[in-house]
Structures are given as C-alpha cells and as structure tokens.
Amino acid sequence: MSDTMQIIGRIKATLLMWGLVGSGLSMAAGEPILTPVQKLETGVVSWVSQQQGQKLGDVSMQPLDPRLRVQPCSQELKFDFPFSSTETVRVRCGQPAWQLFVRVTLAGAPATHVKATAGEAVSAASALRQVWVVDQHLSAGSPVSKGRLRLVDKEASAVGPMALDPSTDLTHMEAVRDLPPGTVVRQYDLKHATLIKRGQMVQILMGQGQGFQIAARVEALQDGRFGEQIKLKNPESGRILSGVVRGPGTVAGS
C-alpha cells in the first residue's frame, strides 16, 4: 500500500472513531505504542548504558514524581549530564519545548565519596539546588512565562522542599499571589489557568503525529486547564468524546 493510501486509511479510521462519518468503514488494529513516560525511561536507560559502557539491565531510572505530566515529544529526545555527577540526566524535547531532570542508578555502583581539597568546603548543607526565581514582578492572576522567571542555583538547605521543580512546564500557568522580583517560586505560588469553559464550542484536532490532521467543532462539557482531559460532545452525532486541553479553545483527541 502506498504512503498516500495509508494516510487515507488512518483518516477514515479516525473519522469513524470520533463519530464524524457513517459506519461503513473498518479500522485496522494498531501496533502497541509506548506512553511518553515509557519512551522517556527507555531513552534514558539506553543512552546512559552507552555513555557508561553498562549493560541495559544494570541501568535504571528512578520513578518520576507522580504529579509530573510528561508531554509527548514529536522529535527525538536529547540527553546529557548537566552536572559533574552522572547520576542526573537532563532530557530535552524540541517540539514542544520542555526539559526534565531525572535520576539514574547503576547496579553495583559504589557509594560516591567526596574528599575535601584545599580551599574547598564540603558539606551536605552547601549542596546547591536549581530553582525558579521571579525576574519580573508577577501580579496575582497574571500569566507566567520563562521570560519572567529565571533558573538560579541556591543552597538546598535554604530553599525548602516546596520550591517549584526546575523541570516544571510553565505553559499556560498563572500566579496565585503577587510575587516580587527575587522570590523563590513555590509549588503553591502557581496554578494552571482555565483555558476552556463548560458550554464553549472548541476546536478538536485529531491525527497529529500520524501524517494528517483533522479539525472539528465540539462542545466542552467541562472546564479545562492545560493538559487536563475533559469530556466533549459532537453536536452532529451526539457522541460523547474526550480530549486533552492544548490551548485556549483547543483540545487534542485522546
């Protein structure tokens, strides 16, 4: 089958699944696909094993914070060791742009011992942690962007456990309270802005990443923030659908 016929077949299958066409079509069973987290873990383990000359089974990635939502990446993930230690791996995606810092362990790896040298103070209290700090004043309810925040290194002992993780996606987030310049941003200082209101007609996009794209107008049955999955209704067929909020008035078929 040619590439064109394959794309047409996927379009028909998508239209049928979303109730946008009649029922005279069939949908071929698709190959199992990895979730974004599984793709991330597979990539990290493979890359670290190559860099360290280790067997795949001897490398493991520590679990992510369950509150962290990993966005699908449409490009090949990139990896590097951002610090002197090889226990932390930075994972970057070009589209959409995001980065995560993950921890890895090697089977049988000896504990790391650091020896103090002249002029070098070594203590757990002096360990540095990367955090978000307000660069330009943020008023309550104002949108947040990386241009208004910056990453700085601060002593971990002075930051506290509630500091916002540097890998947090700031897309479509807003300030909960007034934040003056120099403030270390805490987890409770920001929240996702409501981008879709219940009863609003929104655009749903389907087929992205599959070689085609279909857009349709549907009704939102719930309020939705960025990254949330909400219920939708196809006004023509009456079918109840679900989609993930991707922007103001826009959802992606799920």
Order of alpha helices (4+ residues) and beta strands (2+ residues): alpha-alpha-beta-beta-beta-beta-beta-beta-alpha-beta-beta-beta-beta-beta-beta-beta-beta-beta
